[in-house]
Amino acid sequence: MLSNKNIKEFSNYGVVFLKNIIDKKWIKELQKGVELNFKNPSKYKCVYEKKNNKEIFYDDYCNWQNIREYQNFIFNSGIARIAKELMQSKKVNLFHEHVLIKEAESQKKTPWHQDQSYYCVNGKDNCSIWIPLDPVLKNVSPEFIEGSHNWNKQFLPTKFFGNKYEHKDEEFQSIPNIEDNKDKYKILSWKFNLGDAVAFKFSTIHGAPENISKNRRRAFSVRFTGDDATYIKRKGEMSPPFPELKLKNGDILDSDTFPLLISS
């Protein structure tokens, strides 16, 4: 499925564009799942922007156990095998899925952020795969800072409403003002057709512009961990919170919450 170039780019840049990697039948399956998701969203659904009392930027996560289409894709499409190749890992655990929708003419940007500082995961063997469920023009697609996973820094999480999480983890620092200094960074983005995807490491810094297009932008993200991943309880707020977890710091993630998908 993947070339050596794909694997090297993921390792070196922290992000890789994967052209025509998802079969169209799975795109249709995810589209169906997303519609079902937002007819009956979870308690985690969050709305970031409204226009004329209509939700135009919103998300939800951790629904794979309740939505058959999500579960079918995650366990049967081969997506975990793609993550395994990219991570060069012997094992693959599911971390969670996340659906984010920006309707046409949504004006709110997704702030620059680093996923790992939100998460209860330590380690460098991880992979998030962002799969658009609508064609996405380059000027409204997610943007990634090449090589930022190698900065070896942890940045204070930023809420998508714009304010920061309460600072309780001493090793976290404020993320640089990237938006006003884009010329200082190598920023990568792409045009997406249905079947394309982008994979990136949890520590890669990324954001997204407003959706100035006339088309909605639905995306399904699925996140995986690999060999060196262990549990860490952050001192501050975590997202997702996983309140049911009984793991302790340093434990491997194998559990009902983070099922083992590949073990060799």
N, C-alpha and C positions, 0 to 999 in steps of 0.2 A: 504493500500500500504506500509506503513512504520511501523516498530516496535518501541516500546518505547525506545529500545536501540539506534536505529537510531536517534531519536529525542534528547536523552540525549547526544549522542556523538557530534551532531551538536552544542548543547548548550555549552557543556563543552570543546570540542576541537576546535570549530570553523570550523570544517570540518568533513564530513562523506562520506564514500564510500557506494554507493547504487548499489547493485548487481542486474542485470537483471531487472531494474526498468522501462526501456523504451521498448515498444513493437517494434518488428522488422519492422512493417509497417511504423512506424514513423521515424525510422532510414533511411529507403529508401526514405521517403518523404523529409527529411532534406538533404540527399545526392543529390537528384535531385535539391533542392533549392540552394545548394552551387554551383553546376555546373552552374546554371543560374546566380547566383550572380556574379561569376568571369568572365562570358562572357560579363557582362555589369556592372562593379563595380561602386560603388558610388564615390563621390569626396573624401571620407574618406579612401579609400583603401591606404594601405601603404606597401611598399616592404622593408624588412629589410636585405635581403641577396639574391645575385644572384650568379650563377655559369655557366660559359660559356654562359653568356648573357640570362640565363633562371632564372626566379623567383623561389626561393626554400624556402623562408620564407616570408609570407605575410599575411595580414589580412584586414578585412573590418567590418563595423558595421552600425547599424541604418538603416537597409533595410527591416524591417518587413512589413512596409506599402506597399512596392513595390513588394515583392516576396510572391506569394500566398502560397507556401509551408511553409515558415516560419510562416506566419500568421495562417495558418491552424493548425500547430503544437502548437503554443503558445495558441491559443484560444480553441482548441478542443481536445487536447491529454490528458488533466488532469494534465499537468506539473505544472500549477498554484496551483492546490490542493496539490501537493507534497510540494511546497514552503510554502503554508499556514500551513501545518502540522509541517514542520521543524521550521518555525518562531514562531509557536504558536500564530498566528496573526488572527484577525477577518477579516481584509481586505488584499487584495493583489493588488498591482499595477504592471504593466509591467514597467520596467525601460528601458532596451534595449537588443538587441541581438548582439553578436560578433562572428565572424567566424575567426579562425586562422588556418593557414595551414603551416606545416613544411614538405617539401618534403623529400624523402629519402636522407640521408647523408648531411642534413643541419648541418652546423658546429656552428651556432650561438645559444648561450643559451638565454633563456628568463630570464632577470635579476630579482633578488628578489625584490618584490614590494608589496605594499598594495593598493588595488583598491580604497578604499573609498576616499583617498586623491586626486584622479583624478576627483572624481565625485561631482555633485551638490546636494549631499544628506547628510543630518545629520540624526542621529538616529542609533539605534542598531538592529532594525527589518528589516533585509534585507537578501537576499539569492541569490547566483550565482550558477547555475547548469551547469557544464561542461560535455558535452556529446560527446564522441569520435565517429567519423563516420568511423573509421578504428580500428581494434584491435591494442592495444598499449602495448608494453612490459614495465615492471616495470622500466627498466633502461633508458627509454626515456619518462616516464610519468611525469606529473606535481608533484611538491613536495610542501608540506605545513608544516609550523611550528605549531605543536600542541600547542594550548592555546594562540597563539600570538594575538588573538582578545581581550584577557583580559589584554594585556599590557597597554591599555588605553593611547596609544600614536598615534600621527599622523605623518606619515613619508613623507618626500618630495618625490613627484612622480619622477620616473626614466623613461626616454624615452627608448624604446626598442633598440634604437641605442646606448644606453650606457650613454649618458649625462643626467644630471638632468634638471628638469624644473627650470625656474627662481624662486628664493626663495622670495615670497612676503607675504606668510602667516606665521606670526611670530611664531605661535604655532607648525608649522611643524619642524621636526628635520631630520637629515640625517639618513638613514637606516643603521643599523650595517653591517659590512662586514661579511655577513653570509657565502658566498661561501668559504672563506678561514678559516672558523671556524665552520664547520658543526658539529663537535663533541660536541659543546656546546649546541646544540638544539635537541629537539625531532622532527625529520623530518619524515613525513608520505608520502608514495606513494604506488601505487598499479598497478597491471597488469589489463588492461581493455579488456573485450570482448565486442562485439557489444551488446547493451542493458544496459551495465553498465554506471554509471555516478558518479560524485563526486559533492557534494554540499558544499559550504563554505560561510562564512560571508565576507562582503566587507572589513572588517578590518583585516582579516586573511592574514598573510604574506606568499607569495608563489612565486615560480619561476619554471623553467623547464630546463632540460638539452638539449644539442644538440640532433638531431635525428640521432643517429649512426646506426639505423636499415636500412634494405633494403626496408622498406615500408613507404609510405607517412603517415602523421599523421594529418588528418583533424578533427577539433573539432568545435562544435556549442555550444556556451554559451548563456544562457538566464538568465537575471537578474531581480529580483523582489524586491519590497519594501513592508513593512508592516505598522503596526499601528502607530508607532512613527516617521515615515519618514517625513521630511520637507525639503523644498528647501533651499540651501545655495549657494550663488555666491562666489566662491573662489576668492581671490585677484589675484592669479596667473592663468596660463593657465589651462583650464579644458578639460577633455577628457571623453566622447564626449562633444563637445561644446554646442550643442542645441541652435543655434543662434535665433531660432524662439520663444523661451520661453519668456513669459511675467510675470512669477512668481516673487514674492518678497521674501526676506529672511524670513523664518518662515512659508511660505505658505505650505499647504498640496499639494501633487503632482498631485492630480486628474486633468487630462487635456487630450486633444487629444494626446499629446506627450507621456504621461504616463497613459494610460487608466486603469480604475478600472476593474479588472478581477473578483474579489470576494469581496463581501461586508458584509458577515455574517459568 
